[in-house]
Amino acid sequence: MTNRLAVSRIQLSEFRCYESLRLSLNSTSVVLTGPNGAGKTNLLEAVSLLSPGGGLRRAKLGEIARNFPANPDGETRAWAVSADLETPDGAFQVGSGLDPAALAQGRERRAVRIDGETKRGQASLGRVCAAVWLTPQMDRLFLDGPSARRRFLDRLVYGLDPEHSSRVAAYEHSLRSRAKLLKEGKGDDKWLASIEDSMVRHGIAVAVARADLLARLSRAGTMAVGPFPAARMALAGDLENWLENLPAVEVEDKMRAALRDGRSRDGAYGGAIVGPQRSDLLVWHDAKGQSADQCSTGEQKALLLAIIMANTRLQTKARGAGPLLLLDEVVAHLDAERRKHLFDEIVALGVQAWMTGTDRALFEGLDGRAQFFRVEDATLTLETTP
Amino acid sequence: MTGREIENLIKLLSRLPGLGPRSARRAVLQMLKKPEMLMLPLADSLRATADAMTTCSNCGNIDVTDPCHICADYNRGPDIICVVEEVQDLWALERGASFKGQYHVLGGTLSPLDGVGPDDLKIDQLINRARADEVTEVILATNATVDGQTTAHYITERLIETGVKVTRLAHGVPVGGELDYLDDGTLAAALRSRSVV
């Protein structure tokens, strides 16, 4: 038993640029340095697939498989990630990949195995592994549409509440079912009402879990630590407004009525008039009183890191261990003071962070406190710390 | 390696659920070693079953008689109908041998994403059966999946007009299960459907 979550072994096969890779690790953080296109982010993606969801690239299952030039016939191969995890609940062997049996029948399906047992659904992954990431693609998180912000928030919720991924999946399944029926003009009133009932039950549970995380984050005290700015966060949406002002039973009735009355509109425009898919995560730089999208690029990144670290502290307290932190090309954008603080806090919290960068020198602050690998052309070499 | 007939047999067997090419090859080899004891009786049995099999026009079970042996059994009460998604669910409940009423196989679940609607399932037939005077209760035993639960909700709404009592299977702690190992959702469901002892 340990009081941390860490990967102690990871093995990849037919995964992106890796034909096969096997790494044995200790529980300290992992630093991957090397030129662009060497395979650093691919390894982070593999680790992200040990937690629920589609991984840090949200790639389609078939896209992850290794192909050209190794596989010129274009046939999709069954990729796999297998890992030994140390968790506060004991050691687990986790496997995730493209199901070879389904693939043989021409279908792409994710296979999940824990301790050799096949699991249905991905919530089982959430019970043993949580991962949170920050990637260059998320630089525009505060500027782009709200769906990426909701995904970011949901990922933080998974870490504290593994069942959240099942609720989100159930809600989205019902949302898509209703949209299809409305578009085709097929559903009778009772059929649509049954689907809307499922949306109400799961949708409100999703909204409540999100609000609960924000409340816990703000209760955990000020988010400003050291040189990182404090972020103030709120959820905006009809559902959130109702939940704040009305008893849950009334919110259920209200949402049910809104969905029923909104059928013709939703049939014409798609989506649903109300639900957690319409909420937005609002973030402000607390000290400046400025909305995050108005802050400089560097400050936006610092705000995101501040939120991720506040969540890590909260999760360490609540579940006995923080999530795996996957920080892709993050360190290069921090000034020396913030870099030092980030490294010290990662070590102090005992989380295993996987960090990438092109410049080894930027990670000097972790010398002797992390495992350093040089990545070149999909080959990893362990560096001895000076 | 082997003749076309044998390869064909292996190919056919490996399409069955639970059997891959390797286990199909082992099964075929075993039969080839004991043609009189295994292979010919199996062939006869397959032929006889294929000729006789039929779907029960009352409940949707697969059997060799219509009505099936369950519907034809006078020792089973006519007052309760248990609704299941597929024949395999009916067989699972029969293995448990604790239900002595009637069944109704829907043939799947409502699933707009797969293009399955109420007309594709045996829902109208269920409503008609539930209207019969002797029927007092309908048990919904659909799976605890999103589509299974949506289908149960839909059937409940449709059954209101018949005035029959509608119940569903309990969700919660499995027999012999330890609370510590249950996920939060199952525990919450178990608490909600607690019963007086």
Contacts between the chains, C-beta under 8 A, distances in Angstrom:
chain1	res1	chain2	res2	distance
A	101	B	20	7.8
A	123	B	183	7.1
A	127	B	183	6.8
A	161	B	184	7.5
A	162	B	183	7.4
A	162	B	184	7.8
A	163	B	183	6.2
A	163	B	184	5.1
A	163	B	185	4.9
A	166	B	185	6.7
A	170	B	146	4.6
A	173	B	113	7.6
A	173	B	146	4.9
A	173	B	147	7.7
A	174	B	146	6.1
A	174	B	150	6.9
A	176	B	112	7.9
A	176	B	113	6.1
A	177	B	111	7.1
A	177	B	112	4.2
A	177	B	113	5.7
A	177	B	147	7.9
A	177	B	150	7.5
A	178	B	112	7.4
A	180	B	112	4.4
A	180	B	113	6.1
A	181	B	112	4.6
A	184	B	112	7.9
A	186	B	112	7.6
A	186	B	117	6.3
A	187	B	112	7.3
A	188	B	118	7.2
A	190	B	154	5.7
A	190	B	157	4.5
A	190	B	158	6.2
A	191	B	110	6.5
A	191	B	117	7.2
A	191	B	118	6.2
A	191	B	154	5.7
A	193	B	153	7.8
A	193	B	154	7.9
A	193	B	157	6.6
A	194	B	110	7.3
A	194	B	150	4.8
A	194	B	151	7.5
A	194	B	153	4.0
A	194	B	154	3.9
A	194	B	157	6.7
A	195	B	112	7.5
A	195	B	150	5.6
A	197	B	150	7.5
A	197	B	153	5.3
A	198	B	146	6.0
A	198	B	149	6.5
A	198	B	150	5.1
A	198	B	153	7.3
A	202	B	146	7.9
